[in-house]
């Protein structure tokens, strides 16, 4: 299991995540923040596949194929809305960004006055079939949080790009 809190220069805003995977089991991805959602998608409903989720408060998981440039992006919003897309290379969608490339095994979310958390179980069969997921896989977890011009970006992996671009697979870290 990988569990991290990401550093924040913004008082009261501390995003965190964890990833749990055991061979042959679903991947569990959880994200949260130690502040209430600043920019939630008002129309989003729990368990709903929602395009454009990255324009709002979101935690993102990127998983790279073990042997090529293919990668999967999964976005989770504070209220349980989610989005995912498979890419063949840098920002080259291999799946329809308006349709879910897989069905989550489970999706759970909770929002309080002072924090939020969302968790998804990604089917192991899908990850193995599309990304050869397992030893040798690389990933990154990122957050985009805050309202309008006050958006803050966070990344587990160090990013040399300014502004940050989370789609560079060469920046991902071993899972």
C-alpha positions as CSV (number, residue, x, y, z in Angstrom):
1,X,0.0,0.0,0.0
2,X,1.2,3.5,-0.9
3,X,-0.1,6.3,1.3
4,X,1.0,10.0,1.0
5,X,0.0,13.5,2.0
6,X,1.2,16.1,-0.5
7,X,2.8,19.3,0.7
8,X,0.7,22.5,0.4
9,X,1.6,26.2,0.8
10,X,-2.1,26.9,1.2
11,X,-3.2,26.8,4.9
12,X,-5.8,24.2,5.6
13,X,-5.5,22.6,2.2
14,X,-3.6,19.3,2.5
15,X,-4.5,16.7,-0.2
16,X,-3.7,13.0,0.4
17,X,-4.1,9.7,-1.4
18,X,-3.5,6.0,-1.0
19,X,-3.2,3.2,-3.5
20,X,-3.7,-0.5,-2.5
21,X,-3.1,-3.4,-4.8
22,X,-2.5,-7.1,-4.2
23,X,-1.7,-9.4,-7.1
24,X,-5.0,-10.7,-8.6
25,X,-7.1,-8.1,-6.7
26,X,-8.7,-4.8,-7.7
27,X,-6.7,-1.6,-7.4
28,X,-8.1,0.7,-4.7
29,X,-7.5,4.4,-5.2
30,X,-8.5,6.9,-2.5
31,X,-8.1,10.7,-2.5
32,X,-9.1,13.4,-0.1
33,X,-8.3,16.8,1.2
34,X,-8.3,18.4,4.6
35,X,-10.6,21.2,3.5
36,X,-14.1,21.3,2.2
37,X,-14.4,21.2,-1.6
38,X,-13.7,24.7,-3.0
39,X,-14.8,24.1,-6.6
40,X,-17.2,21.1,-6.7
41,X,-19.2,20.3,-9.8
42,X,-22.7,21.2,-8.7
43,X,-24.4,18.9,-11.1
44,X,-22.2,15.8,-10.3
45,X,-23.9,12.9,-8.7
46,X,-22.2,10.1,-6.8
47,X,-21.2,7.1,-9.0
48,X,-21.8,9.2,-12.1
49,X,-19.3,9.2,-15.0
50,X,-18.7,12.9,-15.6
51,X,-16.7,14.4,-18.4
52,X,-14.8,17.6,-17.6
53,X,-14.3,16.7,-14.0
54,X,-10.8,18.1,-14.0
55,X,-12.2,21.6,-14.3
56,X,-13.3,21.2,-10.6
57,X,-11.8,19.9,-7.4
58,X,-10.4,16.6,-8.4
59,X,-7.8,13.9,-7.5
60,X,-6.3,12.1,-10.5
61,X,-4.5,8.8,-10.9
62,X,-2.4,8.1,-14.0
63,X,-1.1,4.6,-14.6
64,X,1.3,3.8,-17.4
65,X,1.4,0.5,-19.4
66,X,4.3,-1.6,-18.2
67,X,5.9,-1.8,-21.7
68,X,4.8,1.2,-23.8
69,X,3.4,4.7,-23.7
70,X,-0.2,3.8,-23.1
71,X,-1.7,5.2,-19.9
72,X,-5.0,5.4,-18.0
73,X,-6.3,8.6,-16.3
74,X,-8.8,8.3,-13.5
75,X,-10.4,11.4,-11.9
76,X,-12.3,11.4,-8.7
77,X,-14.4,14.4,-7.4
78,X,-15.3,15.1,-3.8
79,X,-19.0,14.0,-4.2
80,X,-18.2,10.7,-5.9
81,X,-18.4,11.7,-9.5
82,X,-15.7,10.1,-11.6
83,X,-14.2,10.1,-15.1
84,X,-11.6,7.9,-16.9
85,X,-9.9,7.7,-20.3
86,X,-7.4,5.4,-21.8
87,X,-4.6,7.1,-23.8
88,X,-2.3,5.5,-26.5
89,X,0.3,8.3,-26.0
90,X,0.7,11.9,-24.8
91,X,-2.9,13.2,-24.7
92,X,-4.0,10.8,-27.5
93,X,-7.3,9.3,-26.4
94,X,-7.7,5.7,-27.2
95,X,-11.1,5.5,-25.6
96,X,-14.1,7.8,-26.0
97,X,-13.7,10.5,-23.3
98,X,-17.5,10.8,-23.1
99,X,-17.9,7.1,-22.2
100,X,-16.6,5.1,-19.3
101,X,-13.8,2.6,-20.3
102,X,-14.6,0.4,-17.4
103,X,-17.2,0.0,-14.6
104,X,-15.8,0.6,-11.1
105,X,-16.1,-2.4,-8.8
106,X,-17.1,0.1,-6.0
107,X,-17.1,3.9,-5.5
108,X,-17.5,5.6,-2.1
109,X,-17.4,9.3,-1.1
110,X,-17.9,11.4,2.0
111,X,-17.9,15.2,2.4
112,X,-17.9,17.1,5.7
113,X,-17.5,20.7,6.6
114,X,-13.7,20.3,6.9
115,X,-12.7,17.5,4.5
116,X,-13.7,15.2,1.7
117,X,-12.7,11.7,0.5
118,X,-13.5,9.6,-2.5
119,X,-12.5,6.0,-3.1
120,X,-12.8,3.7,-6.2
121,X,-12.0,0.0,-6.8
122,X,-10.6,-0.4,-10.4
123,X,-11.1,-3.9,-11.8
124,X,-7.9,-5.9,-11.9
125,X,-8.9,-7.7,-15.1
126,X,-9.3,-4.3,-16.9
127,X,-5.9,-3.1,-15.7
128,X,-4.1,-6.3,-16.7
129,X,-5.8,-6.4,-20.1
130,X,-5.2,-2.8,-21.1
131,X,-2.0,-1.9,-19.2
132,X,-0.3,-5.2,-18.4
133,X,-0.6,-3.8,-14.8
134,X,1.7,-5.3,-12.3
135,X,5.4,-5.2,-11.4
136,X,7.1,-2.6,-13.6
137,X,4.0,-0.3,-13.8
138,X,4.5,3.4,-13.1
139,X,1.9,5.9,-11.9
140,X,1.4,9.4,-10.6
141,X,-1.3,10.9,-8.4
142,X,-2.2,14.6,-8.9
143,X,-4.7,17.1,-7.5
144,X,-6.3,20.2,-8.9
145,X,-8.0,22.1,-6.1
146,X,-9.5,25.5,-5.4
147,X,-11.7,28.1,-7.1
148,X,-11.2,29.9,-10.4
149,X,-7.9,31.8,-10.5
150,X,-6.9,30.3,-7.2
151,X,-6.4,26.8,-8.5
152,X,-3.6,24.8,-6.9
153,X,-1.8,21.8,-8.5
154,X,-0.2,19.0,-6.5
155,X,1.7,16.0,-7.7
156,X,3.2,12.9,-6.1
157,X,6.0,12.8,-8.7
158,X,8.2,15.8,-9.2
159,X,7.2,17.6,-12.3
160,X,9.7,19.8,-14.3
161,X,6.9,21.5,-16.2
162,X,5.4,25.0,-15.4
163,X,2.5,25.1,-15.6
164,X,2.3,21.4,-14.5
165,X,1.3,18.9,-17.1
166,X,0.3,15.6,-15.6
167,X,0.3,13.6,-18.8
168,X,4.0,13.2,-19.2
169,X,4.6,9.4,-18.6
170,X,8.3,9.9,-18.2
171,X,7.6,11.8,-14.9
172,X,5.6,8.8,-13.4
173,X,7.1,6.9,-10.5
174,X,7.3,3.1,-10.0
175,X,4.2,1.7,-8.4
